[in-house]
């Protein structure tokens, strides 16, 4: 006997698959690094966010083992009950002192960047706060506005003039601007200097998600440092599972903002703290990020090598100087076929399709790591050239 609810789900799943939007998890059977074993086969991977190559760093594995022996493997409770340990406190102080989005900044850590952005927006916004979000922001910034039940206005991607017009016509008593710093699927950088000026002119908060800039730009301090920007209106979020190679996220801002998050943000109040062993491992990672200029230089060389070699490929390459290099294919099925063609040639780059990117902009999100070798970049270029010939 059929179940109407199950039948409805199965029809929806079949329709997604037919449209080229079905997804499946690929099981990685090897240590984190630029080469992965998938389905028993070694592939060169250009898919991760491990920009500095720290996820497989042996010294961090040693630090994690030592921290687990010292602190155990769990935190036992939320931060505000009994789950806030000395390594959490030390990590937050080190982050605040280093990234410093304003004078005297504090920091607070989270288990994920998604939780951190939910916490920021829901703590600072309410039903009378209008949230202005770049159209290509990561979904969690929009979801923060939903959690806060705030009116959400999405402005044209990277268009400070469009945002200024929206702010100027708003009658909301409170305003919050939310933007990625480095956009996760395009690799371009938000016009942050203009956004800081608009936040100050319109008495608004500016929430900056620097998940993909922290560790890479500004000597590792991130996109704000790269551009020389600081303001008490800025609320900075950075993740610790990308360039830092471990897991977690932080929010750095004026002490009053951080204290408001601690006191009121549901994603902070009602979740178990990350294990202190992770916080201690992150302190070791942060030291490597600070001292990692050679890694950042190597990463930049890989990006330049790829862009020079990809100039004659038939797909549009995004305007990006970051490790995120999108090859925009357009059709979801075609993007999937291109990904499969690369895999046959020993290169792993999954297709990115809606809803992660807008309709008609399916792509391969090529991402680079300092752990890649020049030969790896050349292998990618050869695979792309071969796939282009095959598609003719």
C-alpha positions in Angstrom: 0.0 0.0 0.0 1.5 3.3 -1.0 2.0 6.2 1.4 1.0 9.6 -0.1 3.6 11.5 1.8 6.4 9.1 0.8 5.1 9.1 -2.8 5.2 12.9 -2.9 8.8 12.9 -1.8 9.8 10.3 -4.3 8.2 12.2 -7.2 10.1 15.4 -6.1 13.4 13.5 -5.9 12.9 12.0 -9.3 12.2 15.4 -10.8 15.4 16.8 -9.3 17.4 13.9 -10.7 15.8 14.4 -14.2 16.8 18.1 -14.1 20.4 17.3 -13.3 20.0 18.6 -9.7 20.4 15.3 -7.9 23.3 15.2 -5.4 25.1 12.4 -3.8 27.8 12.2 -1.2 31.2 11.0 -2.4 33.0 9.0 0.2 36.7 10.1 0.6 38.8 7.2 1.8 42.1 9.1 2.4 43.7 11.7 4.6 42.8 15.4 3.9 45.0 16.8 1.1 45.3 17.7 -2.5 45.0 14.0 -3.6 41.9 12.0 -2.5 40.9 8.4 -2.9 37.3 8.2 -4.1 35.7 4.9 -5.0 39.1 3.3 -4.7 40.8 5.6 -7.2 43.3 8.4 -6.4 42.3 11.8 -7.9 43.8 15.2 -7.8 41.2 17.3 -6.0 40.4 21.0 -6.7 37.2 21.1 -4.6 38.1 21.8 -1.0 38.4 25.0 1.1 41.7 23.9 2.5 43.4 26.9 1.1 46.7 26.8 3.1 46.9 23.0 3.1 46.6 22.8 6.9 43.9 20.1 7.2 46.4 17.4 6.8 49.3 19.2 8.6 51.1 16.6 10.8 51.9 19.1 13.5 48.2 19.9 13.9 47.4 16.2 14.2 50.0 16.1 17.0 48.5 19.1 18.7 45.1 17.6 18.5 46.3 14.4 20.1 48.1 16.3 22.9 45.0 18.4 23.5 42.7 15.4 23.6 44.9 13.8 26.3 44.9 17.1 28.3 41.3 18.2 27.9 39.3 15.1 26.8 37.2 14.9 23.7 34.0 16.7 24.7 32.9 20.0 26.2 30.0 18.5 28.2 27.7 21.5 28.0 27.0 24.9 26.4 29.4 27.8 26.9 27.2 29.5 29.4 26.7 26.4 31.6 30.1 24.6 32.1 31.3 24.1 28.5 33.6 27.2 28.3 37.2 26.0 28.9 40.5 27.8 29.2 41.4 26.9 25.5 38.2 28.5 24.3 39.0 31.7 26.3 42.6 31.8 25.1 41.6 31.3 21.4 39.0 34.0 21.5 41.5 36.5 23.0 44.1 35.6 20.3 41.6 36.0 17.5 40.3 39.3 18.7 43.8 40.8 19.1 44.8 39.6 15.7 41.9 40.4 13.4 40.7 43.5 15.3 37.8 44.8 13.2 37.7 47.8 15.6 39.6 49.1 18.6 39.2 46.9 21.7 37.4 44.2 19.8 36.3 40.9 21.5 35.7 37.6 19.9 33.4 34.6 20.5 33.7 31.2 18.9 31.1 28.9 17.3 31.0 25.3 16.1 30.3 26.4 12.5 30.1 29.5 10.4 26.5 28.8 9.7 25.7 29.0 13.4 27.8 32.1 13.8 25.9 34.1 11.1 22.6 33.0 12.4 23.7 34.2 15.8 24.9 37.6 14.6 21.9 38.5 12.6 19.3 37.2 15.1 21.0 39.0 17.9 21.2 42.4 16.2 18.0 42.4 14.2 14.3 42.0 14.9 11.0 42.6 13.2 11.7 46.4 13.0 15.2 45.9 11.5 15.5 45.9 7.7 18.3 43.5 6.6 20.0 44.4 3.3 21.8 41.4 1.7 23.9 41.0 -1.4 22.0 38.7 -3.8 24.9 36.2 -3.9 25.5 36.0 -0.1 25.8 32.6 1.5 22.4 31.3 2.5 23.1 31.5 6.3 23.1 35.3 6.3 19.6 35.2 4.7 18.6 32.5 7.2 19.7 34.7 10.0 17.2 37.3 8.9 14.5 34.7 8.7 15.3 33.6 12.3 15.1 37.3 13.4 11.8 37.7 11.4 13.3 40.8 9.8 12.3 42.2 6.4 14.9 41.1 3.9 16.0 43.3 1.0 18.4 41.7 -1.5 20.4 44.1 -3.6 22.2 43.5 -6.9 25.5 41.7 -6.4 28.4 43.9 -5.5 26.4 47.0 -6.4 27.0 49.7 -3.7 24.9 52.2 -5.6 21.9 49.9 -5.6 22.4 49.4 -1.9 22.6 53.1 -1.3 19.3 53.6 -3.1 17.7 50.9 -1.0 19.0 52.3 2.2 17.9 55.8 1.3 14.4 54.8 0.6 14.1 52.7 3.8 11.9 53.9 6.6 13.0 51.1 9.0 14.2 52.4 12.4 17.1 50.0 12.4 19.2 48.7 9.5 21.7 45.9 9.0 23.9 45.3 5.9 25.1 41.7 5.4 27.7 40.6 2.8 30.2 38.0 2.0 33.7 39.4 1.9 34.9 36.9 -0.7 31.9 35.3 -2.4 32.0 31.5 -2.0 31.0 30.5 -5.5 32.5 33.4 -7.5 35.6 34.3 -5.7 35.2 38.0 -6.2 35.4 40.6 -3.3 32.7 42.8 -2.0 33.1 46.6 -2.3 33.7 46.8 1.4 35.1 50.3 1.6 31.8 51.6 0.1 29.8 49.4 2.4 31.5 50.7 5.5 30.8 54.2 4.4 27.1 53.4 3.8 26.8 51.7 7.2 28.2 54.8 8.9 26.0 57.2 6.8 22.8 55.2 7.4 23.4 54.2 11.0 23.5 50.5 10.1 25.4 47.5 11.2 27.7 45.9 8.6 28.0 42.1 9.0 31.0 40.8 7.0 31.3 37.0 6.3 35.0 36.5 5.7 34.8 32.7 5.6 36.9 32.6 2.4 39.2 35.5 3.0 40.4 34.8 6.5 43.8 33.1 6.4 44.3 34.0 2.7 44.1 37.8 2.4 45.6 40.6 4.4 48.6 38.6 5.6 46.1 36.0 6.9 44.0 38.5 8.9 41.4 38.6 6.1 39.8 40.9 3.6 39.2 43.8 6.0 43.0 43.9 6.7 43.7 43.6 3.0 41.7 46.8 2.4 42.8 48.6 5.6 39.2 48.8 7.0 38.1 49.0 10.6 35.0 50.3 12.3 32.8 49.7 15.4 29.9 49.2 12.9 31.6 46.1 11.5 30.7 42.6 12.8 33.2 40.2 11.4 32.7 36.5 11.0 35.4 34.1 10.0 35.5 30.3 9.7 38.2 28.0 11.1 37.6 25.0 8.9 38.8 26.5 5.7 42.2 28.2 5.6 42.7 27.3 9.2 42.2 23.7 8.4 40.4 22.5 11.6 36.7 23.4 12.4 34.6 26.1 13.8 34.1 29.9 13.4 34.4 33.2 15.2 32.7 36.5 15.5 34.9 39.5 16.2 33.3 42.9 16.9 32.9 45.7 19.5 32.6 44.3 23.0 29.0 45.4 23.3 28.1 43.4 20.1 29.9 40.3 21.4 28.2 40.5 24.8 24.8 40.9 23.1 25.5 37.7 21.1 26.5 35.9 24.3 23.4 37.0 26.2 20.7 36.7 23.5 21.7 34.7 20.4 19.8 31.4 20.4 22.4 29.6 18.2 24.9 30.3 21.0 22.7 29.8 24.0 21.2 26.5 23.0 24.1 24.5 21.5 26.9 22.4 23.1 30.3 24.1 22.9 32.9 22.7 20.6 35.4 20.4 22.4 38.2 22.3 24.1 40.7 20.0 22.3 39.6 21.7 19.1 40.1 25.1 20.5 43.6 24.1 21.6 44.3 22.7 18.1 43.0 25.9 16.6 45.5 27.9 18.6 48.3 25.9 17.0 46.7 26.4 13.6 46.4 30.1 14.2 50.2 30.3 14.7 50.7 28.5 11.4 48.3 30.9 9.6 50.1 33.9 11.0 53.5 32.5 9.9 52.2 31.2 6.6 53.1 33.9 4.2 55.0 31.4 2.1 51.8 29.4 1.9 49.9 32.4 0.7 52.5 33.2 -1.9 52.5 29.7 -3.2 48.7 29.7 -3.4 48.8 33.0 -5.4 51.2 31.4 -7.8 48.9 28.5 -8.4 46.0 30.8 -9.1 48.1 32.9 -11.6 49.3 29.7 -13.3 45.8 28.4 -13.7 44.4 31.7 -15.1 47.1 32.0 -17.6 46.6 28.5 -18.8 42.8 28.6 -18.9 42.5 31.8 -21.0 41.6 29.8 -24.1 39.1 27.4 -22.6 35.5 27.7 -23.9 34.0 28.4 -20.5 33.7 31.7 -18.8 36.2 32.1 -15.9 35.1 34.4 -13.1 36.9 37.7 -12.3 38.6 36.4 -9.2 42.1 36.8 -7.7 41.3 34.4 -4.8 41.7 30.6 -4.6 38.1 30.3 -5.9 38.1 30.1 -9.7 34.6 29.5 -11.2 34.3 27.9 -14.6 30.7 28.9 -15.5 29.1 26.3 -17.8 25.4 27.4 -17.5 23.3 24.3 -17.8 23.2 21.9 -14.8 23.5 18.7 -16.8 26.4 20.1 -18.9 28.2 21.1 -15.7 27.7 17.6 -14.4 29.0 16.1 -17.6 32.1 18.3 -17.5 32.8 17.2 -13.9 32.5 13.5 -15.0 34.8 14.1 -17.9 37.5 15.5 -15.6 37.1 12.6 -13.2 37.7 10.2 -16.0 41.0 12.1 -16.5 42.0 11.8 -12.8 40.8 15.2 -11.6 38.1 15.8 -9.0 36.0 19.0 -9.3 32.3 18.5 -8.4 29.7 20.5 -10.3 27.9 23.3 -8.5 24.2 23.7 -9.4 21.1 25.4 -8.2 20.1 26.2 -5.5 23.7 26.8 -4.5 24.1 29.1 -7.5 21.4 30.9 -9.6 19.6 29.1 -12.4 21.6 29.1 -15.6 25.0 29.6 -13.9 25.9 26.0 -13.0 29.7 25.7 -12.8 32.8 24.0 -11.7 34.1 25.7 -8.6 37.8 25.2 -9.0 39.6 25.8 -5.7 43.3 25.8 -5.0 45.4 24.9 -2.0 49.0 25.8 -1.1 49.4 22.0 -0.8 49.0 21.6 -4.6 52.1 21.3 -6.8 52.7 23.0 -10.1 52.2 19.6 -11.8 48.8 19.3 -10.2 47.7 22.6 -11.8 49.1 21.5 -15.2 47.2 18.2 -14.9 44.0 20.2 -14.3 44.6 22.3 -17.3 45.3 19.3 -19.5 42.1 17.6 -18.3 40.1 20.7 -19.0 41.6 21.0 -22.5 40.8 17.3 -23.2 37.2 17.7 -21.9 36.8 20.7 -24.2 38.0 18.7 -27.2 35.7 15.8 -26.3 32.7 18.1 -26.1 33.1 19.6 -29.6 
